[in-house]
């Protein structure tokens, strides 16, 4: 998921009516009913499961929806949630049985039709869903979502068929043994009839089937979630709800946490890391997560797609002193990256140390030589674009530019280009308005190498923001997805990563830990392997 998003191979209150008190910005309430407050950023898209491919919206969907699978909050492993059974004899045809007794928070039953209707909607070109890409392995996708952008000729996927109130079948275009492991991603969530009957009303107040329900949402201010008491799952919320408060500056959120006006910050700003231990003590969390930070490039811009630019990109990579930056800016919460995935995967999930090789190691002389051999920087300067409202990006972008300037011997070779809000930043990326390198964070959807490669670099993949395209890479990914042996699939994905390295399609910067700080009101606070707080397990009081 963008930070992440997509994948195909295989994480003091009684009610709003009560008056707020000063304790952590929450409300007073009985045991288990208290509401916690947490920092948040407005998502750029409506909170539709098939239209949300970034972290802020993903946090909400993970609280208000449950799918066929769910990724274990400790290990990230895909486990059955609403799936009673997923059966196949050939890794191409699947029969899925949905558990009985599940409803949406408006009382509607969750049935096989709830999933099939949602997937058909998500796959339809006319519905303009950013996660449509997830459904392309299902037969009929080429008619519901033509690759050339032409008019769709079918409204439903021919590979989906409801066979009973709780059963449906899925036929894929090719064998895909790990297909079940993808079904915990939010794009595959079920939808109630209310979504289709009055779509505008649903968008104003989304209805799901998870442990929380949406009480209210004021864009730019706050989204209030409350525990759904009729939730049938075992992961019932242990608090009364969560108020997600919009912040455009992570330092302000951190200051509010220290002042007792906020309960939880799940992105401790870099400028505060030097003092966070003394500020919070054991209420500071620094945990490994499946997140990588990279610099992406607008390959649709002729200045970045001309001959020799792979050398320029490699030269810029060699001009970045990752070791120094992660030590001085991030104080041990980042590790220099030597590949395009994450160590959290482990070797079984596809991680291997060092495929980037020397190209990810600082060497000023090599950086100058490569940039010169590649024809020089476009326009004589690179401007790194980033959103300024979350993530302490200014500090590290400035540090990266200082490193590049020093290595290249030109104090104007690199400069930061801040964009005010994450929503505006994402809109510029979507509209292909980038003219130079830009921040690209990726938060895994589940711990497999495919999730770090295909969504970001496969031709026309919906999270391929730089629009890089390489037939050799695509072919290897297709072959890996068709493998029934996970070990052989991993090897082919690694070969695809080698193709990525040869072109330096994006520059790996560092692997990111999840970080969080919380108030004295909270206990049992933890981050899952995706760096998102496990909100439903937090206790307040």
C-alpha positions in Angstrom: 0.0 0.0 0.0 1.2 3.4 -0.8 2.5 5.6 1.9 1.3 2.1 -0.2 -1.2 -0.4 -2.4 -1.7 -3.4 -4.6 -0.9 -7.0 -5.0 -1.6 -10.3 -6.6 0.8 -12.9 -5.1 1.2 -14.5 -2.2 -2.4 -6.7 7.8 -12.4 8.6 27.8 -16.1 8.1 26.0 -19.5 6.5 25.9 -20.8 8.2 22.8 -20.4 11.4 20.8 -23.1 13.1 22.9 -20.9 13.2 25.9 -18.8 16.2 26.6 -15.0 16.1 25.9 -12.7 16.3 28.8 -9.0 17.2 29.0 -7.7 13.7 29.4 -6.0 12.9 26.1 -8.7 14.7 24.2 -11.2 11.9 24.7 -14.4 11.4 26.6 -15.3 9.9 30.0 -16.9 6.5 29.9 -17.2 3.1 31.5 -14.7 0.3 31.2 -14.1 -0.6 27.6 -16.3 2.2 26.3 -13.7 5.0 26.3 -12.7 6.6 23.0 -9.2 7.2 22.0 -7.9 10.0 19.7 -5.3 9.4 17.0 -3.5 11.6 14.4 -4.6 11.1 10.8 -4.4 12.5 7.3 -7.3 13.0 5.0 -7.3 10.4 2.2 -7.3 11.8 -1.3 -10.1 9.4 -2.5 -13.5 8.3 -1.2 -13.4 5.5 1.3 -14.4 2.8 -1.2 -12.5 -0.5 -0.8 -11.6 -0.7 -4.5 -10.6 3.0 -4.7 -8.3 3.3 -1.7 -4.6 2.5 -2.3 -2.8 4.6 0.3 -2.2 4.4 4.0 -4.6 7.0 5.5 -7.7 5.6 3.8 -6.4 2.1 4.4 -6.4 2.6 8.2 -10.1 3.3 8.1 -11.0 0.5 5.8 -9.1 -2.0 8.0 -11.3 -0.9 10.9 -14.7 -0.9 9.2 -14.3 -3.9 6.9 -13.4 -7.6 7.2 -12.8 -9.8 4.1 -12.4 -13.4 3.3 -8.9 -13.3 4.7 -7.2 -11.1 7.3 -3.5 -10.6 7.8 -2.4 -11.5 11.2 -1.5 -8.3 13.1 1.7 -9.9 14.5 3.0 -11.9 11.5 1.2 -10.6 8.5 0.2 -14.2 7.5 -3.1 -14.5 5.6 -5.7 -16.3 7.8 -9.3 -17.1 7.2 -11.8 -14.4 8.3 -15.1 -14.6 6.5 -13.8 -17.5 4.4 -15.2 -20.8 5.7 -13.4 -22.7 2.9 -11.4 -21.8 -0.2 -11.0 -24.9 -2.4 -9.2 -25.6 -5.6 -7.9 -28.7 -7.4 -6.0 -26.9 -10.1 -5.0 -23.4 -8.8 -7.2 -21.8 -11.4 -10.7 -22.6 -10.4 -11.7 -21.8 -6.8 -14.8 -22.4 -4.8 -15.3 -20.1 -1.9 -17.7 -20.6 1.0 -18.6 -17.6 3.1 -19.1 -18.1 6.8 -22.7 -17.9 8.1 -23.9 -15.3 10.6 -22.1 -12.2 9.4 -23.9 -8.9 8.7 -23.0 -5.4 7.8 -23.4 -2.8 10.5 -26.8 -1.7 8.9 -28.1 -5.3 9.5 -27.7 -6.6 5.9 -26.5 -10.1 5.6 -23.0 -10.7 4.2 -23.5 -13.2 1.4 -21.6 -14.6 -1.6 -23.4 -11.9 -3.6 -21.8 -9.2 -1.3 -18.4 -10.2 -2.6 -19.3 -10.8 -6.2 -21.1 -7.5 -6.6 -18.2 -5.6 -4.9 -15.6 -7.3 -7.2 -17.6 -6.6 -10.3 -17.9 -3.0 -9.3 -14.2 -2.7 -8.6 -13.3 -4.2 -11.9 -15.5 -1.9 -14.0 -13.6 0.7 -16.0 -16.6 3.1 -15.8 -16.4 3.1 -12.0 -12.8 4.4 -12.1 -11.6 2.4 -9.1 -7.9 2.7 -8.4 -7.6 -0.9 -7.2 -9.3 -2.3 -10.4 -5.9 -3.9 -11.2 -6.4 -6.4 -8.4 -9.1 -8.2 -10.4 -7.3 -8.6 -13.7 -6.5 -12.3 -13.1 -10.2 -13.1 -13.0 -11.6 -14.2 -16.4 -13.5 -11.4 -18.2 -11.4 -8.5 -16.8 -10.4 -7.6 -20.4 -14.1 -6.9 -21.1 -14.9 -5.0 -17.9 -11.7 -3.1 -18.0 -10.1 -2.9 -21.5 -6.4 -2.4 -21.4 -6.6 0.3 -24.2 -9.1 2.4 -22.1 -11.9 1.7 -24.6 -15.5 1.2 -23.7 -16.1 -1.7 -21.5 -18.3 -4.4 -23.1 -19.4 -6.2 -19.9 -20.4 -5.1 -16.5 -19.6 -8.4 -14.7 -16.5 -10.6 -14.7 -17.3 -13.9 -16.5 -15.0 -15.7 -14.1 -17.3 -14.9 -11.1 -20.4 -17.0 -10.5 -22.7 -17.1 -7.4 -23.7 -20.7 -6.8 -25.6 -20.3 -3.5 -26.3 -17.9 -0.7 -22.9 -18.4 0.8 -20.9 -19.9 -2.1 -19.4 -18.5 -5.3 -16.8 -19.7 -7.8 -13.8 -17.8 -9.3 -12.1 -18.8 -12.5 -8.7 -17.2 -13.2 -7.1 -16.5 -16.6 -4.1 -18.7 -15.5 -3.0 -20.8 -12.6 -2.3 -18.6 -9.6 -1.6 -20.8 -6.5 -1.3 -17.9 -4.1 -4.6 -16.2 -5.1 -6.2 -16.9 -1.7 -3.5 -15.0 0.0 -4.4 -11.8 -1.8 -8.0 -11.9 -0.5 -7.3 -10.0 2.7 -6.5 -6.9 0.8 -9.2 -4.2 1.1 -10.0 -4.2 -2.6 -11.6 -7.6 -2.1 -13.9 -6.5 0.8 -17.7 -7.2 0.5 -20.1 -4.4 0.0 -23.7 -4.0 1.2 -26.6 -3.3 -1.2 -26.7 0.2 0.3 -23.5 1.0 -1.5 -25.3 0.4 -4.9 -28.8 1.6 -4.0 -27.7 5.1 -2.7 -24.0 5.5 -3.5 -23.8 9.1 -2.6 -25.2 8.5 0.9 -22.9 5.6 1.4 -19.9 7.7 0.5 -20.9 10.3 3.1 -21.1 7.6 5.8 -19.6 4.3 4.7 -21.2 1.1 6.0 -19.0 -2.0 6.5 -18.8 -5.2 8.4 -15.8 -4.7 10.6 -15.5 -4.1 14.4 -16.1 -0.3 14.0 -18.8 1.7 12.3 -18.5 5.3 11.0 -20.3 7.7 13.2 -19.4 11.0 11.4 -16.8 12.4 9.0 -15.9 16.1 8.6 -13.3 16.3 5.9 -10.3 18.2 7.0 -11.2 17.9 10.6 -12.1 14.4 12.0 -13.5 11.0 11.3 -15.2 9.4 14.3 -15.4 5.6 14.5 -17.4 3.8 17.2 -17.3 0.2 18.2 -20.0 -1.9 16.6 -21.5 -3.9 19.4 -23.1 -6.5 17.2 -19.8 -7.4 15.4 -19.6 -11.2 15.3 -15.8 -11.5 14.8 -13.4 -12.7 17.5 -11.3 -9.5 17.1 -14.0 -7.3 18.8 -12.9 -3.8 19.6 -11.6 -3.4 23.2 -12.3 0.3 23.3 -15.4 2.4 22.6 -14.0 3.9 19.4 -11.4 6.0 17.7 -11.5 9.7 16.7 -9.1 10.1 13.8 -8.1 13.8 13.9 -6.6 15.4 10.8 -3.2 17.0 11.1 -1.3 18.7 8.3 1.9 18.8 10.4 3.2 15.8 12.3 5.1 18.0 14.7 1.8 19.6 15.8 0.4 16.2 16.4 3.4 15.2 18.5 3.1 18.4 20.5 -0.6 17.7 21.2 0.3 14.2 22.4 2.8 15.6 24.9 0.3 18.2 26.0 -2.4 15.6 26.7 -4.7 16.6 23.8 -4.1 13.5 21.7 -3.7 9.9 22.6 -1.8 8.3 19.7 0.6 9.4 17.1 1.6 6.7 14.6 4.3 8.7 12.8 6.8 10.3 15.2 8.4 13.2 13.3 12.1 12.9 12.6 12.8 16.2 14.4 11.5 14.6 17.6 13.4 11.3 17.5 16.3 12.7 19.4 14.1 13.4 22.4 11.3 10.8 22.0 12.7 8.3 24.6 13.0 11.0 27.3 9.5 12.4 26.3 7.6 9.1 26.3 9.8 6.3 27.8 8.1 2.9 27.2 5.2 4.7 25.4 7.4 5.0 22.3 7.3 2.1 19.8 10.0 1.5 17.2 9.3 -1.7 15.4 10.4 -3.2 12.0 7.8 -2.9 9.3 7.3 -3.9 5.7 8.0 -0.3 4.4 10.5 1.0 1.9 11.2 4.6 0.9 12.3 5.2 -2.7 12.8 8.0 -5.2 10.5 7.5 -8.2 10.9 9.1 -11.6 8.5 10.4 -14.2 9.4 8.0 -17.0 6.6 9.6 -19.0 8.7 12.8 -19.2 11.1 12.7 -22.1 13.9 14.3 -20.0 13.9 11.2 -17.8 13.3 8.5 -20.5 16.1 9.6 -22.9 19.1 7.4 -23.6 21.6 7.3 -20.8 19.2 8.2 -18.0 19.7 4.9 -16.3 23.3 6.1 -15.7 22.0 9.4 -14.4 19.7 7.7 -12.0 22.4 5.3 -10.9 24.7 8.3 -10.4 22.1 10.0 -8.2 21.8 6.8 -6.2 25.5 6.7 -5.6 25.4 10.4 -4.5 23.1 9.6 -1.6 24.9 8.8 1.7 22.2 6.6 3.2 24.2 5.5 6.2 24.8 9.1 7.3 21.2 10.2 6.7 19.6 7.3 8.5 21.9 7.9 11.5 21.6 11.6 11.8 18.1 12.3 10.6 16.3 9.1 11.7 18.2 8.0 14.8 18.0 4.3 14.1 14.4 4.1 12.8 15.6 3.5 9.2 18.1 1.2 7.6 19.9 1.8 4.3 18.2 -0.1 1.5 20.1 -2.5 -0.7 17.1 -3.8 -2.7 13.5 -2.9 -3.6 11.7 -5.0 -1.0 12.0 -5.3 2.8 13.9 -7.6 5.2 10.6 -8.1 7.0 9.8 -10.6 4.1 12.5 -13.0 5.1 14.1 -15.3 2.5 10.9 -17.4 2.2 9.0 -14.2 1.3 11.6 -13.3 -1.3 14.0 -10.9 0.4 17.7 -11.2 -0.3 20.4 -9.0 0.8 22.1 -6.6 -1.7 20.8 -7.0 -5.2 21.2 -3.2 -5.7 24.9 -3.8 -5.2 27.3 -0.8 -5.5 24.6 1.3 -7.1 23.2 1.8 -3.5 26.5 2.6 -1.9 27.7 6.2 -1.6 30.7 7.0 -3.8 31.0 10.7 -4.9 33.5 10.0 -7.7 31.4 7.3 -9.2 28.3 9.5 -8.9 30.0 12.3 -10.9 31.2 9.9 -13.5 27.8 8.2 -14.0 25.9 11.5 -14.2 28.3 12.8 -16.8 28.3 9.6 -18.9 24.5 9.7 -18.8 24.4 13.2 -20.3 24.0 15.2 -17.1 21.0 16.3 -15.0 18.0 17.4 -17.0 18.0 21.2 -16.9 21.1 21.0 -14.7 19.1 20.4 -11.5 16.8 17.9 -9.9 14.0 19.0 -7.7 12.7 16.2 -5.3 8.9 16.6 -4.9 7.3 15.6 -1.6 4.2 16.3 0.5 5.0 18.6 3.4 2.1 17.8 5.7 3.1 14.3 7.1 6.1 12.1 7.5 8.9 14.6 8.3 9.8 14.5 4.6 11.4 17.9 4.5 14.2 16.9 6.8 15.3 13.9 4.8 14.7 15.4 1.4 17.0 18.3 2.4 19.5 15.8 3.6 19.4 13.8 0.4 19.8 17.0 -1.6 22.8 18.1 0.5 24.4 14.8 -0.1 23.8 15.0 -3.9 25.1 18.5 -4.0 28.2 17.6 -2.1 28.9 14.5 -4.2 28.4 16.3 -7.5 30.3 19.4 -6.4 27.4 21.7 -7.2 25.3 23.3 -4.4 22.4 23.8 -6.9 22.3 20.3 -8.3 19.4 19.3 -6.1 16.6 21.1 -4.2 13.4 20.1 -2.5 10.0 20.9 -4.0 7.3 20.7 -1.2 3.6 20.3 -1.9 1.3 21.4 0.9 -0.9 18.4 1.4 -0.8 14.7 0.7 -4.0 14.9 -1.3 -2.6 17.6 -3.6 0.6 15.6 -3.9 -1.2 12.5 -4.9 -3.4 14.4 -7.4 -0.3 15.7 -9.1 1.1 12.2 -9.4 -2.1 10.9 -10.8 -2.3 13.7 -13.3 1.3 12.9 -14.4 2.5 16.4 -13.5 5.9 15.3 -12.0 8.9 16.7 -13.8 11.6 15.2 -11.6 12.2 12.6 -8.9 9.5 12.3 -6.2 9.0 10.6 -2.9 7.5 7.1 -3.1 6.8 5.2 0.0 5.5 1.6 -0.1 3.8 -0.2 2.7 3.3 -3.9 2.0 -0.1 -5.4 1.8 1.3 -8.8 2.8 4.8 -10.2 3.2 5.7 -11.5 -0.3 8.1 -10.1 -2.8 5.4 -9.8 -5.5 3.7 -7.1 -3.4 6.9 -4.9 -3.6 7.5 -5.4 -7.3 4.4 -5.9 -9.4 2.2 -3.1 -8.1 4.9 -0.5 -8.5 6.8 -1.5 -11.7 4.6 -3.7 -13.9 3.5 -1.9 -17.0 0.3 0.1 -16.3 0.0 -1.2 -12.7 -2.2 1.1 -10.8 0.6 2.1 -8.3 3.2 2.4 -11.1 3.3 6.2 -10.5 6.4 6.7 -12.7 4.9 4.7 -15.6 8.1 2.7 -16.0 7.7 -0.2 -18.5 9.9 -3.1 -19.3 8.7 -6.2 -21.3 11.4 -8.5 -19.7 10.3 -7.5 -16.2 6.6 -8.0 -17.1 7.3 -11.5 -18.6 9.2 -12.6 -15.5 6.4 -11.4 -13.2 3.8 -13.2 -15.3 5.8 -16.4 -15.1 6.3 -16.1 -11.4 2.6 -15.6 -10.8 1.8 -18.8 -12.8 4.2 -20.9 -10.7 2.6 -23.4 -8.3 5.8 -23.9 -6.4 6.4 -20.8 -4.1 10.2 -21.3 -4.2 10.3 -21.2 -8.0 8.0 -18.2 -8.0 10.4 -16.3 -5.6 13.3 -17.0 -7.9 11.6 -15.5 -10.9 10.5 -12.5 -9.0 14.2 -12.0 -8.0 15.2 -12.1 -11.6 12.5 -9.5 -12.3 14.1 -7.4 -9.5 17.5 -7.7 -11.4 15.9 -6.1 -14.4 14.6 -3.3 -12.2 18.2 -2.8 -10.9 19.7 -2.7 -14.4 17.5 0.3 -15.4 17.5 1.8 -11.9 13.8 2.5 -12.5 13.6 3.9 -8.9 16.2 4.6 -6.3 15.9 2.6 -3.0 16.6 4.8 0.0 15.9 3.0 3.2 13.7 0.4 5.0 11.5 2.1 7.5 10.5 1.0 11.0 7.0 1.7 12.3 7.0 4.4 15.0 4.3 5.5 17.4 3.9 7.3 20.7 0.9 7.2 23.0 -0.6 8.7 26.1 -0.7 7.3 29.6 -4.4 6.6 29.0 -3.6 3.8 26.6 -2.3 0.3 27.0 -1.8 -2.7 24.8 -0.7 -0.5 21.9 1.1 -2.3 19.1 1.9 -1.8 15.4 1.2 -4.5 12.9 3.9 -5.5 10.3 2.4 -2.8 8.0 3.2 -0.1 10.7 -0.5 0.5 11.4 -1.8 0.6 15.0 -3.9 -2.4 15.9 -6.6 -0.1 17.0 -9.2 -2.7 18.0 -6.8 -4.2 20.7 -6.0 -0.9 22.4 -7.4 -0.4 25.9 -8.3 3.1 27.2 -8.5 4.0 30.8 
